[in-house]
């Protein structure tokens, strides 16, 4: 973990309430796709955790949805403004488990961290399938961005207005070697039940501190309760215990 002052380079809407922000600054603490940063927003006590979509030596990209005061304030910030961040939080995805044909499964704002993951898996020569689930066509984003990487991309919408009709589990490939998922707990639970192969699931959770001090975000595993912010947000399928 490292405290970094980032400078906003871009803050652009992708849909009615989803924005892409490009930040310039030190990314040396980010070592794996699936990690997140924790942003301090003026006038608000708690930092806001946002997953890293992609990063390079000059900075990083985040994609966020406006859902409350923090993200609403974030959407109004302009290029040139500074953001205080805790960078390189969480454990990220393990690429060594992927096998030859991994599938990446994202629901809504669970999609962004899969982009950086897909880019790195494609560089390794994997045959990557990306399954994206949204509620309706107006919420779809980054479909073309994944295709530009060379991934096979499948999209579903609950109302059938774009891609296949139904939840993201309706478009999963039959025999992936491994899966990587990020989204709401109901989506993760459905993927967990649908795919027999091993996988890694990234959890969304409300966080107090973002680095494991407050115990405010936990999930049950075979080794006891783990903190999503520090021990996760990525958990392996084999360690999870789902409550009925």
KOLTORBA-348540 format. One record per residue (C-alpha): residue number from 1; x, y, z. Coordinates in Angstrom, 2 decimals, decimal comma, m for minus. Layout:
<site><seq>NUM</seq><u>X</u><v>Y</v><w>Z</w></site>
...
This chain:
<site><seq>1</seq><u>0,00</u><v>0,00</v><w>0,00</w></site>
<site><seq>2</seq><u>1,25</u><v>3,46</v><w>m0,85</w></site>
<site><seq>3</seq><u>m0,24</u><v>6,93</v><w>m0,48</w></site>
<site><seq>4</seq><u>m0,19</u><v>8,69</v><w>m3,83</w></site>
<site><seq>5</seq><u>m1,41</u><v>12,05</v><w>m5,09</w></site>
<site><seq>6</seq><u>m2,86</u><v>11,44</v><w>m8,54</w></site>
<site><seq>7</seq><u>m3,67</u><v>14,10</v><w>m11,13</w></site>
<site><seq>8</seq><u>m6,87</u><v>13,72</v><w>m13,16</w></site>
<site><seq>9</seq><u>m6,19</u><v>13,53</v><w>m16,90</w></site>
<site><seq>10</seq><u>m9,66</u><v>12,47</v><w>m18,10</w></site>
<site><seq>11</seq><u>m13,11</u><v>12,12</v><w>m16,53</w></site>
<site><seq>12</seq><u>m15,54</u><v>11,00</v><w>m19,22</w></site>
<site><seq>13</seq><u>m19,05</u><v>9,47</v><w>m19,08</w></site>
<site><seq>14</seq><u>m19,38</u><v>6,03</v><w>m20,71</w></site>
<site><seq>15</seq><u>m23,11</u><v>5,71</v><w>m19,96</w></site>
<site><seq>16</seq><u>m25,66</u><v>7,87</v><w>m18,14</w></site>
<site><seq>17</seq><u>m24,06</u><v>7,12</v><w>m14,75</w></site>
<site><seq>18</seq><u>m20,79</u><v>5,28</v><w>m15,42</w></site>
<site><seq>19</seq><u>m17,57</u><v>7,29</v><w>m15,84</w></site>
<site><seq>20</seq><u>m14,02</u><v>6,54</v><w>m16,89</w></site>
<site><seq>21</seq><u>m11,27</u><v>8,48</v><w>m15,13</w></site>
<site><seq>22</seq><u>m7,62</u><v>8,47</v><w>m16,15</w></site>
<site><seq>23</seq><u>m5,15</u><v>9,39</v><w>m13,38</w></site>
<site><seq>24</seq><u>m1,48</u><v>10,29</v><w>m13,74</w></site>
<site><seq>25</seq><u>0,90</u><v>9,26</v><w>m10,98</w></site>
<site><seq>26</seq><u>2,87</u><v>6,49</v><w>m9,29</w></site>
<site><seq>27</seq><u>1,52</u><v>2,98</v><w>m9,96</w></site>
<site><seq>28</seq><u>4,43</u><v>1,00</v><w>m8,50</w></site>
<site><seq>29</seq><u>2,24</u><v>m0,42</v><w>m5,70</w></site>
<site><seq>30</seq><u>m0,12</u><v>m2,03</v><w>m8,24</w></site>
<site><seq>31</seq><u>1,19</u><v>m5,47</v><w>m9,08</w></site>
<site><seq>32</seq><u>m1,86</u><v>m7,51</v><w>m10,16</w></site>
<site><seq>33</seq><u>m5,19</u><v>m6,97</v><w>m11,97</w></site>
<site><seq>34</seq><u>m8,06</u><v>m6,84</v><w>m9,52</w></site>
<site><seq>35</seq><u>m6,39</u><v>m4,57</v><w>m6,97</w></site>
<site><seq>36</seq><u>m8,04</u><v>m1,28</v><w>m6,01</w></site>
<site><seq>37</seq><u>m7,33</u><v>2,26</v><w>m4,86</w></site>
<site><seq>38</seq><u>m9,04</u><v>4,15</v><w>m2,03</w></site>
<site><seq>39</seq><u>m9,77</u><v>7,78</v><w>m2,85</w></site>
<site><seq>40</seq><u>m10,14</u><v>10,67</v><w>m0,42</w></site>
<site><seq>41</seq><u>m12,93</u><v>12,98</v><w>m1,59</w></site>
<site><seq>42</seq><u>m13,21</u><v>16,44</v><w>m0,09</w></site>
<site><seq>43</seq><u>m15,86</u><v>16,86</v><w>2,62</w></site>
<site><seq>44</seq><u>m16,38</u><v>13,13</v><w>3,15</w></site>
<site><seq>45</seq><u>m14,90</u><v>11,19</v><w>6,05</w></site>
<site><seq>46</seq><u>m14,50</u><v>7,74</v><w>4,51</w></site>
<site><seq>47</seq><u>m12,42</u><v>7,07</v><w>1,44</w></site>
<site><seq>48</seq><u>m14,10</u><v>5,49</v><w>m1,60</w></site>
<site><seq>49</seq><u>m12,66</u><v>2,17</v><w>m2,90</w></site>
<site><seq>50</seq><u>m12,53</u><v>1,92</v><w>m6,71</w></site>
<site><seq>51</seq><u>m11,13</u><v>m1,05</v><w>m8,64</w></site>
<site><seq>52</seq><u>m8,28</u><v>m0,45</v><w>m11,07</w></site>
<site><seq>53</seq><u>m9,37</u><v>m1,01</v><w>m14,67</w></site>
<site><seq>54</seq><u>m5,87</u><v>m0,81</v><w>m16,14</w></site>
<site><seq>55</seq><u>m2,48</u><v>0,70</v><w>m15,40</w></site>
<site><seq>56</seq><u>0,92</u><v>1,42</v><w>m16,89</w></site>
<site><seq>57</seq><u>4,08</u><v>3,29</v><w>m15,92</w></site>
<site><seq>58</seq><u>2,44</u><v>6,72</v><w>m16,25</w></site>
<site><seq>59</seq><u>m0,83</u><v>6,19</v><w>m14,41</w></site>
<site><seq>60</seq><u>m4,04</u><v>4,22</v><w>m14,16</w></site>
<site><seq>61</seq><u>m7,64</u><v>4,07</v><w>m15,33</w></site>
<site><seq>62</seq><u>m10,66</u><v>3,60</v><w>m13,08</w></site>
<site><seq>63</seq><u>m14,31</u><v>3,17</v><w>m14,06</w></site>
<site><seq>64</seq><u>m16,96</u><v>4,02</v><w>m11,49</w></site>
<site><seq>65</seq><u>m20,72</u><v>4,27</v><w>m11,21</w></site>
<site><seq>66</seq><u>m22,42</u><v>7,28</v><w>m9,62</w></site>
<site><seq>67</seq><u>m24,36</u><v>5,79</v><w>m6,70</w></site>
<site><seq>68</seq><u>m23,93</u><v>8,26</v><w>m3,83</w></site>
<site><seq>69</seq><u>m22,35</u><v>11,50</v><w>m2,62</w></site>
<site><seq>70</seq><u>m18,78</u><v>10,31</v><w>m3,08</w></site>
<site><seq>71</seq><u>m19,05</u><v>9,14</v><w>m6,66</w></site>
<site><seq>72</seq><u>m21,31</u><v>12,08</v><w>m7,52</w></site>
<site><seq>73</seq><u>m18,57</u><v>14,43</v><w>m6,34</w></site>
<site><seq>74</seq><u>m16,01</u><v>12,40</v><w>m8,28</w></site>
<site><seq>75</seq><u>m18,03</u><v>12,76</v><w>m11,50</w></site>
<site><seq>76</seq><u>m17,84</u><v>16,54</v><w>m11,22</w></site>
<site><seq>77</seq><u>m14,05</u><v>16,71</v><w>m10,97</w></site>
<site><seq>78</seq><u>m12,06</u><v>18,11</v><w>m13,87</w></site>
<site><seq>79</seq><u>m8,70</u><v>17,37</v><w>m15,51</w></site>
<site><seq>80</seq><u>m5,87</u><v>18,94</v><w>m13,55</w></site>
<site><seq>81</seq><u>m7,44</u><v>18,36</v><w>m10,13</w></site>
<site><seq>82</seq><u>m5,60</u><v>16,21</v><w>m7,59</w></site>
<site><seq>83</seq><u>m6,83</u><v>13,15</v><w>m5,73</w></site>
<site><seq>84</seq><u>m5,28</u><v>11,71</v><w>m2,57</w></site>
<site><seq>85</seq><u>m5,27</u><v>7,92</v><w>m2,86</w></site>
<site><seq>86</seq><u>m4,13</u><v>4,81</v><w>m1,09</w></site>
<site><seq>87</seq><u>m2,84</u><v>2,72</v><w>m3,99</w></site>
<site><seq>88</seq><u>m2,16</u><v>m0,98</v><w>m4,52</w></site>
<site><seq>89</seq><u>m4,78</u><v>m2,31</v><w>m2,10</w></site>
<site><seq>90</seq><u>m6,10</u><v>m5,89</v><w>m2,15</w></site>
<site><seq>91</seq><u>m4,59</u><v>m9,06</v><w>m3,53</w></site>
<site><seq>92</seq><u>m5,70</u><v>m9,14</v><w>m7,19</w></site>
<site><seq>93</seq><u>m6,11</u><v>m12,10</v><w>m9,54</w></site>
<site><seq>94</seq><u>m3,58</u><v>m14,92</v><w>m9,95</w></site>
<site><seq>95</seq><u>m2,83</u><v>m15,36</v><w>m13,66</w></site>
<site><seq>96</seq><u>m0,91</u><v>m18,61</v><w>m13,20</w></site>
<site><seq>97</seq><u>m4,18</u><v>m20,55</v><w>m12,73</w></site>
<site><seq>98</seq><u>m5,74</u><v>m19,53</v><w>m16,04</w></site>
<site><seq>99</seq><u>m5,00</u><v>m22,54</v><w>m18,24</w></site>
<site><seq>100</seq><u>m5,41</u><v>m22,28</v><w>m22,02</w></site>
<site><seq>101</seq><u>m9,02</u><v>m21,03</v><w>m22,21</w></site>
<site><seq>102</seq><u>m10,08</u><v>m18,96</v><w>m19,20</w></site>
<site><seq>103</seq><u>m13,39</u><v>m17,13</v><w>m19,01</w></site>
<site><seq>104</seq><u>m13,78</u><v>m13,66</v><w>m17,50</w></site>
<site><seq>105</seq><u>m17,23</u><v>m12,89</v><w>m16,10</w></site>
<site><seq>106</seq><u>m18,33</u><v>m9,38</v><w>m15,16</w></site>
<site><seq>107</seq><u>m21,61</u><v>m7,86</v><w>m14,10</w></site>
<site><seq>108</seq><u>m22,15</u><v>m4,09</v><w>m14,37</w></site>
<site><seq>109</seq><u>m19,39</u><v>m2,19</v><w>m12,55</w></site>
<site><seq>110</seq><u>m17,73</u><v>m5,55</v><w>m11,90</w></site>
<site><seq>111</seq><u>m16,52</u><v>m5,35</v><w>m15,51</w></site>
<site><seq>112</seq><u>m13,62</u><v>m2,82</v><w>m15,19</w></site>
<site><seq>113</seq><u>m10,96</u><v>m4,90</v><w>m13,36</w></site>
<site><seq>114</seq><u>m11,41</u><v>m7,66</v><w>m15,93</w></site>
<site><seq>115</seq><u>m10,06</u><v>m5,39</v><w>m18,67</w></site>
<site><seq>116</seq><u>m6,56</u><v>m5,19</v><w>m17,22</w></site>
<site><seq>117</seq><u>m6,73</u><v>m8,91</v><w>m16,52</w></site>
<site><seq>118</seq><u>m7,79</u><v>m9,70</v><w>m20,11</w></site>
<site><seq>119</seq><u>m4,97</u><v>m7,58</v><w>m21,52</w></site>
<site><seq>120</seq><u>m2,36</u><v>m9,50</v><w>m19,53</w></site>
<site><seq>121</seq><u>m3,85</u><v>m12,93</v><w>m20,26</w></site>
<site><seq>122</seq><u>m3,90</u><v>m12,15</v><w>m23,98</w></site>
<site><seq>123</seq><u>m0,22</u><v>m11,21</v><w>m23,81</w></site>
<site><seq>124</seq><u>0,43</u><v>m14,68</v><w>m22,41</w></site>
<site><seq>125</seq><u>m1,25</u><v>m16,26</v><w>m25,44</w></site>
<site><seq>126</seq><u>m4,42</u><v>m17,48</v><w>m23,69</w></site>
<site><seq>127</seq><u>m7,70</u><v>m17,95</v><w>m25,55</w></site>
<site><seq>128</seq><u>m9,80</u><v>m15,57</v><w>m23,46</w></site>
<site><seq>129</seq><u>m13,59</u><v>m15,49</v><w>m23,46</w></site>
<site><seq>130</seq><u>m15,23</u><v>m12,47</v><w>m21,80</w></site>
<site><seq>131</seq><u>m18,86</u><v>m12,65</v><w>m20,64</w></site>
<site><seq>132</seq><u>m20,45</u><v>m9,31</v><w>m19,73</w></site>
<site><seq>133</seq><u>m23,83</u><v>m8,97</v><w>m18,04</w></site>
<site><seq>134</seq><u>m25,93</u><v>m5,80</v><w>m17,82</w></site>
<site><seq>135</seq><u>m29,56</u><v>m4,90</v><w>m17,15</w></site>
<site><seq>136</seq><u>m30,24</u><v>m3,13</v><w>m20,44</w></site>
<site><seq>137</seq><u>m28,52</u><v>m1,90</v><w>m23,61</w></site>
<site><seq>138</seq><u>m27,99</u><v>1,66</v><w>m22,31</w></site>
<site><seq>139</seq><u>m25,78</u><v>0,30</v><w>m19,52</w></site>
<site><seq>140</seq><u>m23,38</u><v>m1,66</v><w>m21,74</w></site>
<site><seq>141</seq><u>m19,78</u><v>m0,45</v><w>m21,82</w></site>
<site><seq>142</seq><u>m16,34</u><v>m1,76</v><w>m22,84</w></site>
<site><seq>143</seq><u>m17,71</u><v>m4,47</v><w>m25,14</w></site>
<site><seq>144</seq><u>m15,65</u><v>m3,10</v><w>m28,04</w></site>
<site><seq>145</seq><u>m12,62</u><v>m2,52</v><w>m25,81</w></site>
<site><seq>146</seq><u>m12,41</u><v>m6,22</v><w>m24,96</w></site>
<site><seq>147</seq><u>m12,86</u><v>m7,17</v><w>m28,62</w></site>
<site><seq>148</seq><u>m10,02</u><v>m4,83</v><w>m29,55</w></site>
<site><seq>149</seq><u>m7,75</u><v>m6,91</v><w>m27,30</w></site>
<site><seq>150</seq><u>m8,64</u><v>m10,01</v><w>m29,33</w></site>
<site><seq>151</seq><u>m10,97</u><v>m11,62</v><w>m26,80</w></site>
<site><seq>152</seq><u>m14,12</u><v>m13,53</v><w>m27,68</w></site>
<site><seq>153</seq><u>m16,84</u><v>m11,34</v><w>m26,18</w></site>
<site><seq>154</seq><u>m20,36</u><v>m12,41</v><w>m25,19</w></site>
<site><seq>155</seq><u>m22,92</u><v>m9,95</v><w>m23,81</w></site>
<site><seq>156</seq><u>m26,26</u><v>m10,49</v><w>m22,08</w></site>
<site><seq>157</seq><u>m28,88</u><v>m8,05</v><w>m20,88</w></site>
<site><seq>158</seq><u>m31,68</u><v>m8,92</v><w>m18,49</w></site>
<site><seq>159</seq><u>m34,30</u><v>m7,33</v><w>m20,77</w></site>
<site><seq>160</seq><u>m32,82</u><v>m8,70</v><w>m24,00</w></site>
<site><seq>161</seq><u>m32,24</u><v>m5,25</v><w>m25,52</w></site>
<site><seq>162</seq><u>m28,64</u><v>m6,10</v><w>m26,41</w></site>
<site><seq>163</seq><u>m26,95</u><v>m9,46</v><w>m26,85</w></site>
<site><seq>164</seq><u>m28,53</u><v>m12,54</v><w>m25,32</w></site>
<site><seq>165</seq><u>m31,55</u><v>m12,17</v><w>m23,06</w></site>
<site><seq>166</seq><u>m31,04</u><v>m13,15</v><w>m19,43</w></site>
<site><seq>167</seq><u>m28,35</u><v>m13,15</v><w>m16,78</w></site>
<site><seq>168</seq><u>m24,66</u><v>m13,55</v><w>m17,52</w></site>
<site><seq>169</seq><u>m24,79</u><v>m17,23</v><w>m16,56</w></site>
<site><seq>170</seq><u>m26,82</u><v>m17,83</v><w>m19,76</w></site>
<site><seq>171</seq><u>m23,80</u><v>m17,06</v><w>m21,97</w></site>
<site><seq>172</seq><u>m21,01</u><v>m18,94</v><w>m20,18</w></site>
<site><seq>173</seq><u>m18,83</u><v>m21,29</v><w>m22,27</w></site>
<site><seq>174</seq><u>m19,18</u><v>m24,99</v><w>m21,54</w></site>
<site><seq>175</seq><u>m15,63</u><v>m25,98</v><w>m20,71</w></site>
<site><seq>176</seq><u>m13,38</u><v>m23,14</v><w>m19,54</w></site>
<site><seq>177</seq><u>m10,10</u><v>m24,09</v><w>m17,89</w></site>
<site><seq>178</seq><u>m10,56</u><v>m21,48</v><w>m15,14</w></site>
<site><seq>179</seq><u>m12,82</u><v>m18,52</v><w>m14,44</w></site>
<site><seq>180</seq><u>m12,34</u><v>m15,02</v><w>m13,10</w></site>
<site><seq>181</seq><u>m15,46</u><v>m13,19</v><w>m11,92</w></site>
<site><seq>182</seq><u>m16,32</u><v>m9,79</v><w>m10,51</w></site>
<site><seq>183</seq><u>m19,75</u><v>m8,45</v><w>m9,63</w></site>
<site><seq>184</seq><u>m22,51</u><v>m8,48</v><w>m7,07</w></site>
<site><seq>185</seq><u>m22,76</u><v>m11,36</v><w>m4,60</w></site>
<site><seq>186</seq><u>m25,90</u><v>m12,83</v><w>m6,27</w></site>
<site><seq>187</seq><u>m24,01</u><v>m12,94</v><w>m9,58</w></site>
<site><seq>188</seq><u>m20,93</u><v>m14,49</v><w>m7,97</w></site>
<site><seq>189</seq><u>m23,07</u><v>m17,08</v><w>m6,24</w></site>
<site><seq>190</seq><u>m24,75</u><v>m18,01</v><w>m9,54</w></site>
<site><seq>191</seq><u>m21,39</u><v>m18,34</v><w>m11,31</w></site>
<site><seq>192</seq><u>m20,04</u><v>m20,42</v><w>m8,43</w></site>
<site><seq>193</seq><u>m22,91</u><v>m22,89</v><w>m8,90</w></site>
<site><seq>194</seq><u>m22,85</u><v>m22,85</v><w>m12,71</w></site>
<site><seq>195</seq><u>m19,20</u><v>m23,65</v><w>m13,42</w></site>
<site><seq>196</seq><u>m17,51</u><v>m26,82</v><w>m12,10</w></site>
<site><seq>197</seq><u>m13,95</u><v>m25,67</v><w>m12,85</w></site>
<site><seq>198</seq><u>m11,79</u><v>m23,75</v><w>m10,42</w></site>
<site><seq>199</seq><u>m12,17</u><v>m20,00</v><w>m10,25</w></site>
<site><seq>200</seq><u>m11,44</u><v>m16,71</v><w>m8,56</w></site>
<site><seq>201</seq><u>m14,21</u><v>m14,34</v><w>m7,45</w></site>
<site><seq>202</seq><u>m13,76</u><v>m10,65</v><w>m6,66</w></site>
<site><seq>203</seq><u>m16,23</u><v>m9,32</v><w>m4,10</w></site>
<site><seq>204</seq><u>m17,80</u><v>m5,90</v><w>m3,91</w></site>
<site><seq>205</seq><u>m18,20</u><v>m4,62</v><w>m0,36</w></site>
<site><seq>206</seq><u>m18,67</u><v>m1,46</v><w>1,68</w></site>
<site><seq>207</seq><u>m15,32</u><v>m0,67</v><w>3,30</w></site>
<site><seq>208</seq><u>m14,45</u><v>1,49</v><w>6,26</w></site>
<site><seq>209</seq><u>m10,66</u><v>1,71</v><w>6,19</w></site>
<site><seq>210</seq><u>m9,85</u><v>m0,29</v><w>3,04</w></site>
<site><seq>211</seq><u>m6,70</u><v>m1,93</v><w>4,46</w></site>
<site><seq>212</seq><u>m7,87</u><v>m4,41</v><w>7,10</w></site>
<site><seq>213</seq><u>m7,91</u><v>m2,43</v><w>10,33</w></site>
<site><seq>214</seq><u>m11,64</u><v>m2,06</v><w>11,00</w></site>
<site><seq>215</seq><u>m12,97</u><v>m5,57</v><w>10,14</w></site>
<site><seq>216</seq><u>m15,96</u><v>m3,90</v><w>8,49</w></site>
<site><seq>217</seq><u>m15,95</u><v>m6,10</v><w>5,38</w></site>
<site><seq>218</seq><u>m15,72</u><v>m9,85</v><w>5,83</w></site>
<site><seq>219</seq><u>m16,81</u><v>m13,07</v><w>4,18</w></site>
<site><seq>220</seq><u>m16,86</u><v>m16,63</v><w>5,51</w></site>
<site><seq>221</seq><u>m14,25</u><v>m19,09</v><w>4,26</w></site>
<site><seq>222</seq><u>m13,06</u><v>m22,55</v><w>5,26</w></site>
<site><seq>223</seq><u>m10,26</u><v>m20,82</v><w>7,21</w></site>
<site><seq>224</seq><u>m12,68</u><v>m18,54</v><w>9,09</w></site>
<site><seq>225</seq><u>m13,77</u><v>m15,01</v><w>8,30</w></site>
<site><seq>226</seq><u>m11,53</u><v>m13,05</v><w>5,94</w></site>
<site><seq>227</seq><u>m11,40</u><v>m9,31</v><w>5,27</w></site>
<site><seq>228</seq><u>m12,42</u><v>m8,50</v><w>1,72</w></site>
<site><seq>229</seq><u>m10,25</u><v>m5,37</v><w>1,60</w></site>
<site><seq>230</seq><u>m7,01</u><v>m7,01</v><w>2,76</w></site>
<site><seq>231</seq><u>m7,39</u><v>m10,80</v><w>2,27</w></site>
<site><seq>232</seq><u>m9,39</u><v>m10,15</v><w>m0,90</w></site>
<site><seq>233</seq><u>m11,17</u><v>m8,72</v><w>m2,77</w></site>
<site><seq>234</seq><u>m10,33</u><v>m11,83</v><w>m4,78</w></site>
<site><seq>235</seq><u>m11,18</u><v>m15,16</v><w>m3,14</w></site>
<site><seq>236</seq><u>m10,62</u><v>m18,62</v><w>m4,59</w></site>
<site><seq>237</seq><u>m13,69</u><v>m20,73</v><w>m5,25</w></site>
<site><seq>238</seq><u>m12,37</u><v>m23,59</v><w>m3,13</w></site>
<site><seq>239</seq><u>m12,12</u><v>m21,49</v><w>0,03</w></site>
<site><seq>240</seq><u>m15,60</u><v>m19,97</v><w>0,01</w></site>
<site><seq>241</seq><u>m18,54</u><v>m20,96</v><w>2,20</w></site>
<site><seq>242</seq><u>m21,89</u><v>m19,72</v><w>0,93</w></site>
<site><seq>243</seq><u>m24,63</u><v>m19,21</v><w>3,50</w></site>
<site><seq>244</seq><u>m27,99</u><v>m20,65</v><w>2,48</w></site>
